[in-house]
């Protein structure tokens, strides 16, 4: 008789375990929310990630003169370096 009971318990375990786990998780979630209260957003989180990135880029280029650029003819490493420099012609 016990083997029949244990077989039934094993076969129906997911149907019992899921609702119990759901209730425990729900109670834990609300208990944690009650104990911690509403989270206060940090002042830095008011802006989106894209806005923070744009602000950082603007701060980086604030002191630079953007009209002074090196011409492509003057750049020594304009072409990407090939593996072991096999496919690159020698510079004279």
N, CA, C and O atoms as a GROMACS GRO file, in nm:
protein
  368
    1UNK      N    1   0.081  -0.120   0.000
    1UNK     CA    2   0.000   0.000   0.000
    1UNK      C    3   0.085   0.126   0.000
    1UNK      O    4   0.054   0.225  -0.067
    2UNK      N    5   0.196   0.122   0.078
    2UNK     CA    6   0.282   0.240   0.084
    2UNK      C    7   0.347   0.269  -0.051
    2UNK      O    8   0.368   0.385  -0.086
    3UNK      N    9   0.378   0.166  -0.126
    3UNK     CA   10   0.440   0.190  -0.257
    3UNK      C   11   0.343   0.262  -0.351
    3UNK      O   12   0.386   0.342  -0.434
    4UNK      N   13   0.215   0.234  -0.340
    4UNK     CA   14   0.115   0.303  -0.422
    4UNK      C   15   0.106   0.450  -0.381
    4UNK      O   16   0.096   0.537  -0.467
    5UNK      N   17   0.109   0.477  -0.252
    5UNK     CA   18   0.101   0.614  -0.200
    5UNK      C   19   0.223   0.693  -0.246
    5UNK      O   20   0.209   0.806  -0.294
    6UNK      N   21   0.343   0.635  -0.233
    6UNK     CA   22   0.464   0.706  -0.273
    6UNK      C   23   0.469   0.728  -0.424
    6UNK      O   24   0.518   0.832  -0.469
    7UNK      N   25   0.420   0.635  -0.500
    7UNK     CA   26   0.415   0.653  -0.645
    7UNK      C   27   0.321   0.767  -0.682
    7UNK      O   28   0.350   0.844  -0.773
    8UNK      N   29   0.209   0.777  -0.613
    8UNK     CA   30   0.114   0.886  -0.639
    8UNK      C   31   0.174   1.020  -0.598
    8UNK      O   32   0.156   1.120  -0.668
    9UNK      N   33   0.245   1.023  -0.486
    9UNK     CA   34   0.308   1.147  -0.441
    9UNK      C   35   0.414   1.191  -0.540
    9UNK      O   36   0.425   1.309  -0.572
   10UNK      N   37   0.495   1.095  -0.588
   10UNK     CA   38   0.600   1.129  -0.685
   10UNK      C   39   0.541   1.181  -0.816
   10UNK      O   40   0.596   1.273  -0.876
   11UNK      N   41   0.433   1.124  -0.860
   11UNK     CA   42   0.377   1.166  -0.988
   11UNK      C   43   0.303   1.300  -0.978
   11UNK      O   44   0.296   1.373  -1.077
   12UNK      N   45   0.250   1.333  -0.863
   12UNK     CA   46   0.176   1.459  -0.846
   12UNK      C   47   0.259   1.569  -0.781
   12UNK      O   48   0.205   1.676  -0.753
   13UNK      N   49   0.388   1.547  -0.757
   13UNK     CA   50   0.473   1.644  -0.688
   13UNK      C   51   0.479   1.780  -0.759
   13UNK      O   52   0.470   1.882  -0.691
   14UNK      N   53   0.493   1.787  -0.892
   14UNK     CA   54   0.497   1.919  -0.955
   14UNK      C   55   0.369   1.999  -0.937
   14UNK      O   56   0.373   2.122  -0.928
   15UNK      N   57   0.256   1.930  -0.932
   15UNK     CA   58   0.129   2.001  -0.916
   15UNK      C   59   0.112   2.057  -0.775
   15UNK      O   60   0.036   2.151  -0.755
   16UNK      N   61   0.183   2.000  -0.679
   16UNK     CA   62   0.177   2.050  -0.541
   16UNK      C   63   0.289   2.150  -0.518
   16UNK      O   64   0.268   2.251  -0.450
   17UNK      N   65   0.406   2.124  -0.572
   17UNK     CA   66   0.523   2.207  -0.545
   17UNK      C   67   0.509   2.346  -0.606
   17UNK      O   68   0.545   2.445  -0.540
   18UNK      N   69   0.460   2.358  -0.727
   18UNK     CA   70   0.452   2.489  -0.791
   18UNK      C   71   0.364   2.587  -0.715
   18UNK      O   72   0.408   2.700  -0.692
   19UNK      N   73   0.240   2.551  -0.676
   19UNK     CA   74   0.161   2.649  -0.601
   19UNK      C   75   0.222   2.686  -0.467
   19UNK      O   76   0.212   2.801  -0.424
   20UNK      N   77   0.287   2.590  -0.400
   20UNK     CA   78   0.352   2.621  -0.272
   20UNK      C   79   0.467   2.717  -0.295
   20UNK      O   80   0.482   2.814  -0.221
   21UNK      N   81   0.549   2.691  -0.395
   21UNK     CA   82   0.662   2.780  -0.424
   21UNK      C   83   0.612   2.919  -0.467
   21UNK      O   84   0.674   3.020  -0.432
   22UNK      N   85   0.503   2.924  -0.541
   22UNK     CA   86   0.447   3.052  -0.584
   22UNK      C   87   0.400   3.134  -0.464
   22UNK      O   88   0.427   3.254  -0.457
   23UNK      N   89   0.332   3.070  -0.370
   23UNK     CA   90   0.283   3.141  -0.252
   23UNK      C   91   0.399   3.188  -0.165
   23UNK      O   92   0.398   3.301  -0.115
   24UNK      N   93   0.500   3.103  -0.146
   24UNK     CA   94   0.616   3.142  -0.066
   24UNK      C   95   0.688   3.260  -0.131
   24UNK      O   96   0.728   3.353  -0.062
   25UNK      N   97   0.705   3.257  -0.263
   25UNK     CA   98   0.770   3.368  -0.332
   25UNK      C   99   0.690   3.496  -0.324
   25UNK      O  100   0.747   3.604  -0.306
   26UNK      N  101   0.560   3.486  -0.338
   26UNK     CA  102   0.474   3.603  -0.330
   26UNK      C  103   0.478   3.666  -0.192
   26UNK      O  104   0.487   3.788  -0.178
   27UNK      N  105   0.470   3.584  -0.089
   27UNK     CA  106   0.476   3.635   0.048
   27UNK      C  107   0.612   3.697   0.075
   27UNK      O  108   0.620   3.803   0.137
   28UNK      N  109   0.720   3.633   0.030
   28UNK     CA  110   0.854   3.687   0.050
   28UNK      C  111   0.873   3.819  -0.022
   28UNK      O  112   0.935   3.911   0.032
   29UNK      N  113   0.821   3.830  -0.142
   29UNK     CA  114   0.833   3.955  -0.218
   29UNK      C  115   0.764   4.070  -0.146
   29UNK      O  116   0.820   4.178  -0.132
   30UNK      N  117   0.642   4.046  -0.102
   30UNK     CA  118   0.568   4.153  -0.034
   30UNK      C  119   0.626   4.184   0.104
   30UNK      O  120   0.621   4.298   0.148
   31UNK      N  121   0.680   4.085   0.171
   31UNK     CA  122   0.743   4.108   0.300
   31UNK      C  123   0.868   4.194   0.283
   31UNK      O  124   0.892   4.287   0.360
   32UNK      N  125   0.948   4.165   0.182
   32UNK     CA  126   1.067   4.245   0.156
   32UNK      C  127   1.028   4.388   0.116
   32UNK      O  128   1.092   4.483   0.161
   33UNK      N  129   0.927   4.403   0.034
   33UNK     CA  130   0.881   4.537  -0.005
   33UNK      C  131   0.834   4.615   0.117
   33UNK      O  132   0.859   4.735   0.128
   34UNK      N  133   0.763   4.546   0.209
   34UNK     CA  134   0.712   4.612   0.329
   34UNK      C  135   0.826   4.655   0.420
   34UNK      O  136   0.821   4.763   0.479
   35UNK      N  137   0.929   4.571   0.434
   35UNK     CA  138   1.040   4.603   0.524
   35UNK      C  139   1.130   4.712   0.467
   35UNK      O  140   1.178   4.798   0.542
   36UNK      N  141   1.155   4.710   0.336
   36UNK     CA  142   1.245   4.809   0.276
   36UNK      C  143   1.175   4.939   0.240
   36UNK      O  144   1.237   5.044   0.243
   37UNK      N  145   1.050   4.934   0.208
   37UNK     CA  146   0.979   5.053   0.165
   37UNK      C  147   1.006   5.082   0.019
   37UNK      O  148   1.070   5.003  -0.051
   38UNK      N  149   0.959   5.196  -0.028
   38UNK     CA  150   0.979   5.236  -0.167
   38UNK      C  151   1.124   5.280  -0.186
   38UNK      O  152   1.174   5.359  -0.107
   39UNK      N  153   1.192   5.231  -0.290
   39UNK     CA  154   1.330   5.274  -0.313
   39UNK      C  155   1.333   5.418  -0.366
   39UNK      O  156   1.251   5.458  -0.448
   40UNK      N  157   1.430   5.493  -0.316
   40UNK     CA  158   1.449   5.630  -0.361
   40UNK      C  159   1.542   5.628  -0.482
   40UNK      O  160   1.653   5.577  -0.471
   41UNK      N  161   1.502   5.683  -0.596
   41UNK     CA  162   1.590   5.681  -0.712
   41UNK      C  163   1.709   5.774  -0.690
   41UNK      O  164   1.696   5.883  -0.634
   42UNK      N  165   1.825   5.728  -0.734
   42UNK     CA  166   1.946   5.810  -0.724
   42UNK      C  167   1.935   5.927  -0.821
   42UNK      O  168   1.874   5.912  -0.927
   43UNK      N  169   1.993   6.042  -0.788
   43UNK     CA  170   1.982   6.158  -0.878
   43UNK      C  171   2.048   6.133  -1.014
   43UNK      O  172   2.009   6.194  -1.113
   44UNK      N  173   2.149   6.043  -1.020
   44UNK     CA  174   2.214   6.015  -1.147
   44UNK      C  175   2.127   5.929  -1.237
   44UNK      O  176   2.149   5.926  -1.358
   45UNK      N  177   2.029   5.862  -1.183
   45UNK     CA  178   1.946   5.772  -1.262
   45UNK      C  179   1.829   5.844  -1.328
   45UNK      O  180   1.747   5.781  -1.393
   46UNK      N  181   1.820   5.974  -1.311
   46UNK     CA  182   1.713   6.048  -1.375
   46UNK      C  183   1.732   6.053  -1.526
   46UNK      O  184   1.635   6.061  -1.602
   47UNK      N  185   1.858   6.048  -1.571
   47UNK     CA  186   1.888   6.052  -1.713
   47UNK      C  187   1.904   5.910  -1.766
   47UNK      O  188   1.942   5.818  -1.694
   48UNK      N  189   1.874   5.895  -1.892
   48UNK     CA  190   1.892   5.764  -1.954
   48UNK      C  191   2.040   5.741  -1.981
   48UNK      O  192   2.121   5.833  -1.970
   49UNK      N  193   2.073   5.618  -2.016
   49UNK     CA  194   2.212   5.583  -2.045
   49UNK      C  195   2.263   5.663  -2.165
   49UNK      O  196   2.377   5.709  -2.164
   50UNK      N  197   2.180   5.680  -2.266
   50UNK     CA  198   2.223   5.754  -2.385
   50UNK      C  199   2.250   5.901  -2.351
   50UNK      O  200   2.346   5.959  -2.401
   51UNK      N  201   2.168   5.959  -2.266
   51UNK     CA  202   2.191   6.099  -2.226
   51UNK      C  203   2.318   6.112  -2.143
   51UNK      O  204   2.392   6.209  -2.160
   52UNK      N  205   2.344   6.017  -2.055
   52UNK     CA  206   2.468   6.020  -1.977
   52UNK      C  207   2.589   6.008  -2.067
   52UNK      O  208   2.689   6.076  -2.045
   53UNK      N  209   2.582   5.923  -2.170
   53UNK     CA  210   2.692   5.906  -2.264
   53UNK      C  211   2.716   6.034  -2.342
   53UNK      O  212   2.831   6.074  -2.362
   54UNK      N  213   2.609   6.099  -2.387
   54UNK     CA  214   2.624   6.224  -2.462
   54UNK      C  215   2.686   6.332  -2.375
   54UNK      O  216   2.772   6.407  -2.421
   55UNK      N  217   2.644   6.342  -2.249
   55UNK     CA  218   2.702   6.441  -2.159
   55UNK      C  219   2.850   6.415  -2.138
   55UNK      O  220   2.930   6.509  -2.136
   56UNK      N  221   2.888   6.289  -2.121
   56UNK     CA  222   3.028   6.256  -2.100
   56UNK      C  223   3.112   6.290  -2.223
   56UNK      O  224   3.222   6.342  -2.211
   57UNK      N  225   3.059   6.261  -2.343
   57UNK     CA  226   3.131   6.294  -2.466
   57UNK      C  227   3.146   6.445  -2.482
   57UNK      O  228   3.252   6.492  -2.524
   58UNK      N  229   3.043   6.519  -2.449
   58UNK     CA  230   3.052   6.665  -2.458
   58UNK      C  231   3.156   6.720  -2.362
   58UNK      O  232   3.227   6.815  -2.396
   59UNK      N  233   3.166   6.664  -2.244
   59UNK     CA  234   3.267   6.709  -2.148
   59UNK      C  235   3.407   6.676  -2.196
   59UNK      O  236   3.501   6.753  -2.172
   60UNK      N  237   3.423   6.561  -2.264
   60UNK     CA  238   3.554   6.522  -2.313
   60UNK      C  239   3.603   6.615  -2.424
   60UNK      O  240   3.722   6.644  -2.431
   61UNK      N  241   3.513   6.662  -2.510
   61UNK     CA  242   3.556   6.744  -2.624
   61UNK      C  243   3.543   6.894  -2.596
   61UNK      O  244   3.563   6.975  -2.686
   62UNK      N  245   3.509   6.931  -2.473
   62UNK     CA  246   3.485   7.072  -2.443
   62UNK      C  247   3.611   7.156  -2.462
   62UNK      O  248   3.601   7.269  -2.511
   63UNK      N  249   3.729   7.106  -2.426
   63UNK     CA  250   3.850   7.187  -2.435
   63UNK      C  251   3.932   7.164  -2.560
   63UNK      O  252   4.038   7.223  -2.575
   64UNK      N  253   3.885   7.081  -2.650
   64UNK     CA  254   3.963   7.048  -2.770
   64UNK      C  255   3.923   7.138  -2.887
   64UNK      O  256   3.808   7.182  -2.898
   65UNK      N  257   4.022   7.162  -2.974
   65UNK     CA  258   3.995   7.236  -3.098
   65UNK      C  259   3.966   7.132  -3.205
   65UNK      O  260   4.057   7.062  -3.249
   66UNK      N  261   3.844   7.123  -3.248
   66UNK     CA  262   3.803   7.019  -3.340
   66UNK      C  263   3.837   7.049  -3.485
   66UNK      O  264   3.816   6.965  -3.573
   67UNK      N  265   3.889   7.169  -3.512
   67UNK     CA  266   3.925   7.202  -3.650
   67UNK      C  267   4.065   7.152  -3.684
   67UNK      O  268   4.099   7.146  -3.802
   68UNK      N  269   4.145   7.116  -3.587
   68UNK     CA  270   4.281   7.068  -3.611
   68UNK      C  271   4.278   6.916  -3.619
   68UNK      O  272   4.272   6.848  -3.517
   69UNK      N  273   4.282   6.865  -3.740
   69UNK     CA  274   4.284   6.720  -3.762
   69UNK      C  275   4.402   6.685  -3.850
   69UNK      O  276   4.448   6.768  -3.928
   70UNK      N  277   4.451   6.564  -3.838
   70UNK     CA  278   4.562   6.517  -3.919
   70UNK      C  279   4.506   6.468  -4.052
   70UNK      O  280   4.406   6.396  -4.055
   71UNK      N  281   4.572   6.507  -4.162
   71UNK     CA  282   4.524   6.463  -4.292
   71UNK      C  283   4.552   6.314  -4.309
   71UNK      O  284   4.641   6.258  -4.244
   72UNK      N  285   4.477   6.251  -4.396
   72UNK     CA  286   4.496   6.109  -4.418
   72UNK      C  287   4.629   6.078  -4.485
   72UNK      O  288   4.683   5.969  -4.468
   73UNK      N  289   4.683   6.173  -4.560
   73UNK     CA  290   4.812   6.153  -4.624
   73UNK      C  291   4.925   6.148  -4.521
   73UNK      O  292   5.024   6.078  -4.540
   74UNK      N  293   4.909   6.223  -4.414
   74UNK     CA  294   5.014   6.229  -4.312
   74UNK      C  295   5.010   6.113  -4.214
   74UNK      O  296   5.107   6.088  -4.142
   75UNK      N  297   4.902   6.045  -4.210
   75UNK     CA  298   4.893   5.933  -4.117
   75UNK      C  299   4.980   5.818  -4.167
   75UNK      O  300   4.972   5.780  -4.284
   76UNK      N  301   5.062   5.764  -4.079
   76UNK     CA  302   5.149   5.653  -4.119
   76UNK      C  303   5.074   5.521  -4.121
   76UNK      O  304   5.100   5.437  -4.207
   77UNK      N  305   4.986   5.502  -4.031
   77UNK     CA  306   4.916   5.375  -4.018
   77UNK      C  307   4.771   5.388  -4.061
   77UNK      O  308   4.680   5.354  -3.986
   78UNK      N  309   4.748   5.438  -4.183
   78UNK     CA  310   4.612   5.453  -4.231
   78UNK      C  311   4.548   5.318  -4.259
   78UNK      O  312   4.433   5.294  -4.222
   79UNK      N  313   4.623   5.230  -4.326
   79UNK     CA  314   4.570   5.097  -4.357
   79UNK      C  315   4.588   5.008  -4.234
   79UNK      O  316   4.688   5.020  -4.163
   80UNK      N  317   4.495   4.920  -4.209
   80UNK     CA  318   4.510   4.830  -4.094
   80UNK      C  319   4.627   4.735  -4.117
   80UNK      O  320   4.660   4.698  -4.230
   81UNK      N  321   4.688   4.698  -4.008
   81UNK     CA  322   4.804   4.609  -4.018
   81UNK      C  323   4.759   4.468  -4.051
   81UNK      O  324   4.669   4.415  -3.985
   82UNK      N  325   4.819   4.409  -4.149
   82UNK     CA  326   4.787   4.272  -4.186
   82UNK      C  327   4.863   4.177  -4.093
   82UNK      O  328   4.959   4.217  -4.027
   83UNK      N  329   4.819   4.055  -4.090
   83UNK     CA  330   4.884   3.956  -4.005
   83UNK      C  331   5.027   3.936  -4.055
   83UNK      O  332   5.050   3.903  -4.171
   84UNK      N  333   5.122   3.956  -3.967
   84UNK     CA  334   5.265   3.942  -3.996
   84UNK      C  335   5.312   4.031  -4.110
   84UNK      O  336   5.420   4.008  -4.166
   85UNK      N  337   5.236   4.133  -4.145
   85UNK     CA  338   5.269   4.230  -4.249
   85UNK      C  339   5.301   4.163  -4.383
   85UNK      O  340   5.383   4.215  -4.459
   86UNK      N  341   5.242   4.052  -4.413
   86UNK     CA  342   5.268   3.980  -4.538
   86UNK      C  343   5.203   4.050  -4.657
   86UNK      O  344   5.263   4.056  -4.764
   87UNK      N  345   5.084   4.101  -4.641
   87UNK     CA  346   5.010   4.158  -4.753
   87UNK      C  347   5.029   4.308  -4.767
   87UNK      O  348   4.960   4.372  -4.847
   88UNK      N  349   5.119   4.365  -4.694
   88UNK     CA  350   5.139   4.508  -4.695
   88UNK      C  351   5.263   4.545  -4.775
   88UNK      O  352   5.370   4.490  -4.751
   89UNK      N  353   5.251   4.637  -4.870
   89UNK     CA  354   5.371   4.677  -4.946
   89UNK      C  355   5.467   4.755  -4.856
   89UNK      O  356   5.425   4.822  -4.762
   90UNK      N  357   5.592   4.744  -4.886
   90UNK     CA  358   5.694   4.815  -4.809
   90UNK      C  359   5.688   4.965  -4.839
   90UNK      O  360   5.670   5.004  -4.954
   91UNK      N  361   5.702   5.046  -4.737
   91UNK     CA  362   5.703   5.191  -4.756
   91UNK      C  363   5.843   5.236  -4.794
   91UNK      O  364   5.942   5.186  -4.741
   92UNK      N  365   5.851   5.330  -4.886
   92UNK     CA  366   5.982   5.378  -4.927
   92UNK      C  367   6.010   5.513  -4.866
   92UNK      O  368   6.117   5.570  -4.889
   0.00000   0.00000   0.00000
